[in-house]
């Protein structure tokens, strides 16, 4: 009987061990299933993050490209503006040169007219400070926007049309100054 009791106890122990192994296997399968679910969830999250990163990269890439294009456009506009400024400065220099030439020509012509008014003895003819008799033609002031030679021709035409002598013409020229 003892043998039977021992056999029964061993069988009971074996059954308990089998039951324990079965429970451990179930726990192991549960843990493996849980790990597999976690692994799948992590893989899904990583995939989503990769997709978001690719999307962000594409979006930022487009925006960076747009910014670069805008910068290039502004650079082009700036270059055009600088070119226009350089051209304007060149034009201003040319106008200033022409004005200087006109001033020199005007000074020379005025000196010549004054010399023409001088009498043989070195004295200057009397210039009356009255407005010359105008017969309807006025002398516009010389403002430098047209050439001195064109102004001189116009002045001489007015002088002749109004019948001025040199003294009257000099007076009119002085009064017509701006």
Buried (B, 14 or more C-beta within 10 A) or exposed (E): EEEEEEEEEEEEEEEEEEEEEEEEEEEEEEEEEEEEEEEEEEEEEEEEEEEEEEEEEEEEEEEEEEEEEEEEEEEEEEEEEEEEEEEEEEEEEEEEEEEEEBEEBBEEBBEEEEEEBEEEEEEEEEBEEEEBEBEEBEBEEBEBEEEBEEBBEBBEEBBEEBEBEEBBBBBBBEEBEE
